[in-house]
Amino acid sequence: MTVGAVLSLFPFYWLFVMSTATTADMFRFPPRLVPGDQLWVNIGKVLDNVGFFQSFANSLIVAGLHTAIVLFFCSLAGFAFAKFSFPAKHFLFFFLLATMMVPQQLGLIPQFILMQKLGWINELKALIIPGAANAFGIFWMRQYSQTVIHDELINAGRIDGCNSFDLYWRVSLPILRPALATLGIITFLQSWNDYLWPLVVISVQQKFTLQMLIASMNGVYSTDYSMVMAATLMATVPLIVVFAMFSRQFIAGLMQGSVKD
């Protein structure tokens, strides 16, 4: 486990080392393995040359709102598939799972056409609304709901006068917090790191996400790699903070059902 942890953390350490070096230092042989003294210089170059804070705010808005929407709709649909009976329930669920086998790239053109007809090109909502309910999220919440929400609890809620939405909101949602944390971290990371879809629908620099901004820093003839590494380090910090905040719930969600009480 120690070896695995070191191998997993080394890329982050290497990113930090490169962020503290100059571009010339990055091509030294043997490479330097200790931090330098250029970190604040490189961060200053990032802040002076590109609109980092604007892109940071765009990424935060997109990832935050997209995650919140996914958590609501996926948990709602997963709970319904797990605890309610309705016509064609099993067919709809298997059809939903079948969509997971369709590559994301196949949907780029029709999805772009839809965004164009809606007038959402170069709008952040084009990055937030699509994918508000995804097959993996619904599948994950459905499997978790079946495991931890017992029928006796649902029946007790009905006896107390809860309607269908109250059973989800008041009775089931508090129990689903570990699964929500797990899905939330996965969704936030995917949305924060997404580059392909923003590249398709966003062309205005004021609406760039961080991934697009960092990619735009690679020049045609020359690239200041020290500045790129510093920007990448700054873009990675929020992901580490989010995981640190919800890591306990994340692990609890993954481990649910792996051991017996």
C-alpha positions in Angstrom: 0.0 0.0 0.0 2.9 2.4 0.7 4.4 1.7 -2.7 1.1 2.3 -4.3 0.5 5.5 -2.4 4.0 6.8 -3.4 3.4 6.0 -7.1 0.0 7.7 -7.0 1.3 10.8 -5.3 4.5 11.2 -7.3 2.8 12.9 -10.3 1.4 15.6 -8.0 4.8 16.0 -6.4 6.4 16.2 -9.9 3.8 18.8 -10.9 4.8 20.9 -7.8 8.5 20.6 -8.6 8.0 21.7 -12.2 5.9 24.6 -11.0 8.8 25.9 -8.9 11.3 25.7 -11.8 12.1 27.6 -14.9 11.4 26.3 -18.4 15.1 25.7 -18.9 15.3 23.6 -15.7 12.6 21.2 -17.1 15.0 20.1 -19.8 17.9 19.4 -17.5 19.4 15.9 -17.3 19.3 14.4 -14.9 16.0 16.1 -13.9 15.7 17.9 -10.7 13.7 16.2 -8.0 13.6 19.0 -5.4 11.5 22.2 -5.5 13.0 25.4 -6.8 12.4 29.0 -5.9 10.3 30.2 -8.9 6.8 29.2 -7.7 5.6 32.7 -7.0 7.3 34.1 -10.1 5.5 31.5 -12.2 2.2 32.2 -10.5 2.7 35.9 -11.1 3.2 35.3 -14.8 0.0 33.3 -14.9 -2.0 36.0 -13.2 -0.5 38.7 -15.4 -0.8 37.0 -18.8 -4.1 35.1 -18.7 -7.5 35.6 -17.2 -7.0 32.9 -14.6 -9.6 34.0 -12.1 -12.3 34.4 -14.7 -11.7 30.9 -16.0 -11.5 29.6 -12.4 -14.9 31.2 -11.7 -16.4 29.7 -14.9 -15.1 26.2 -14.0 -16.4 26.5 -10.4 -19.8 27.6 -11.6 -20.0 24.9 -14.2 -18.7 22.0 -12.0 -20.7 23.1 -8.9 -24.1 23.6 -10.6 -23.6 20.5 -12.8 -22.8 18.4 -9.8 -25.8 19.7 -7.9 -28.2 19.0 -10.8 -26.7 15.5 -11.4 -27.0 14.6 -7.7 -30.7 15.6 -7.6 -31.9 13.9 -10.7 -29.8 10.8 -10.5 -30.7 10.2 -6.8 -34.4 10.8 -7.6 -34.4 8.5 -10.6 -32.3 5.9 -8.8 -34.6 5.9 -5.8 -37.7 5.5 -8.1 -36.1 2.5 -9.9 -35.2 0.9 -6.6 -38.4 1.3 -4.6 -41.3 2.0 -6.9 -43.1 -0.2 -9.3 -44.3 1.2 -12.6 -45.0 -0.1 -16.1 -41.9 -1.1 -18.2 -39.6 -0.5 -15.2 -37.1 -3.2 -16.0 -37.1 -2.5 -19.7 -36.4 1.2 -19.1 -33.6 0.4 -16.7 -31.9 -2.0 -19.0 -32.4 0.5 -21.9 -30.7 3.1 -19.6 -27.8 0.8 -19.0 -27.4 0.2 -22.7 -26.7 3.9 -23.3 -23.5 3.5 -21.2 -22.1 1.5 -24.2 -22.5 4.4 -26.6 -19.2 6.4 -26.9 -19.6 10.1 -25.8 -18.0 11.3 -29.1 -21.0 9.9 -31.1 -23.3 12.4 -29.4 -21.2 15.5 -30.0 -22.7 16.6 -33.3 -26.4 16.1 -32.5 -25.8 17.7 -29.1 -24.1 20.7 -30.7 -26.9 21.1 -33.1 -29.4 21.0 -30.2 -27.4 23.7 -28.3 -27.3 25.8 -31.5 -31.1 25.6 -31.9 -31.5 26.6 -28.3 -29.1 29.5 -28.7 -26.8 28.2 -26.0 -23.5 28.4 -27.9 -20.9 30.2 -25.9 -23.1 30.0 -22.8 -22.1 28.3 -19.6 -25.5 26.6 -19.4 -24.5 24.5 -22.4 -21.9 23.0 -20.1 -24.2 22.6 -17.1 -27.6 21.3 -18.4 -26.5 18.5 -20.8 -25.8 15.3 -18.8 -27.9 16.5 -15.9 -29.0 12.9 -15.5 -26.6 10.2 -16.6 -26.8 6.4 -16.8 -24.0 5.7 -14.4 -25.3 8.1 -11.7 -28.8 6.6 -11.9 -27.4 3.0 -11.8 -25.1 3.9 -8.8 -28.0 5.5 -6.8 -30.4 2.7 -7.7 -28.0 0.0 -6.5 -27.2 1.9 -3.3 -30.9 2.6 -2.6 -31.7 -1.1 -2.9 -29.0 -1.9 -0.3 -29.6 0.7 2.4 -33.3 1.7 2.1 -35.5 -1.0 3.5 -39.1 -1.5 2.5 -40.2 -1.3 6.1 -38.9 2.3 6.2 -40.8 3.2 3.1 -44.0 1.7 4.5 -43.6 3.5 7.8 -43.2 6.8 5.8 -46.4 6.1 3.9 -48.3 5.4 7.2 -47.0 8.8 8.5 -48.6 10.5 5.5 -45.6 11.0 3.2 -46.2 11.2 -0.5 -43.8 9.9 -3.1 -41.6 13.0 -3.1 -41.6 13.2 0.7 -40.4 9.6 0.8 -37.4 10.6 -1.3 -36.7 14.0 0.2 -37.4 13.4 3.9 -36.9 9.7 4.4 -34.4 8.4 1.9 -32.1 11.3 1.0 -30.4 11.5 4.5 -29.6 7.8 4.2 -28.1 8.3 0.7 -25.4 10.8 1.8 -22.4 8.5 1.4 -23.6 7.5 -2.1 -24.2 11.2 -2.9 -20.7 12.1 -1.8 -19.2 9.4 -4.0 -21.2 10.4 -7.0 -20.6 14.1 -6.3 -16.8 13.8 -6.2 -16.8 11.7 -9.4 -19.1 14.2 -11.2 -17.2 17.3 -10.0 -13.9 15.8 -11.1 -15.3 14.9 -14.5 -16.9 18.3 -15.0 -13.9 20.2 -13.8 -11.5 18.3 -16.0 -13.7 18.2 -19.1 -12.1 19.6 -22.2 -13.7 18.1 -25.3 -17.3 19.4 -24.8 -16.3 22.9 -23.7 -14.0 23.1 -26.8 -16.9 22.3 -29.0 -19.4 24.8 -27.7 -17.3 27.6 -26.2 -15.1 29.9 -28.4 -15.3 33.2 -26.4 -12.3 33.6 -24.2 -14.4 35.2 -21.4 -16.3 31.9 -21.1 -13.2 29.6 -21.1 -13.0 27.0 -18.4 -9.6 26.3 -16.7 -8.8 23.3 -19.0 -9.4 25.5 -22.1 -7.3 28.3 -20.7 -4.4 26.0 -19.9 -4.6 24.5 -23.4 -4.6 28.0 -24.9 -1.3 28.7 -23.1 0.6 26.3 -25.4 1.9 28.6 -28.1 2.5 27.7 -31.8 6.2 28.5 -31.8 7.1 28.5 -28.1 5.6 27.6 -24.8 6.5 28.8 -21.3 6.1 25.4 -19.6 6.9 26.8 -16.2 3.8 29.1 -16.5 1.7 26.1 -17.8 2.8 24.0 -14.9 2.0 26.7 -12.4 -1.5 27.2 -13.9 -2.0 23.4 -13.8 -1.0 23.3 -10.1 -3.4 26.1 -9.3 -6.2 24.3 -11.2 -5.5 21.0 -9.3 -5.7 22.5 -5.8 -9.6 22.7 -5.7 -9.9 19.1 -6.6 -7.6 18.1 -3.7 -9.7 20.3 -1.4 -13.0 18.7 -2.6 -11.7 15.2 -2.1 -10.3 16.0 1.3 -13.6 17.4 2.4 -15.7 14.4 1.3 -13.2 11.6 1.4 -14.7 9.9 4.4 -18.2 9.8 2.8 -16.6 8.8 -0.5 -14.9 5.8 1.1 -18.1 4.9 3.0 -20.1 4.9 -0.2 -17.6 2.7 -2.0 -17.4 0.2 0.9 -21.1 -0.1 1.5 -22.1 -3.7 1.3 -18.5 -5.0 1.1 -18.6 -6.3 4.7 -21.4 -7.7 6.8 -22.7 -6.0 10.0 
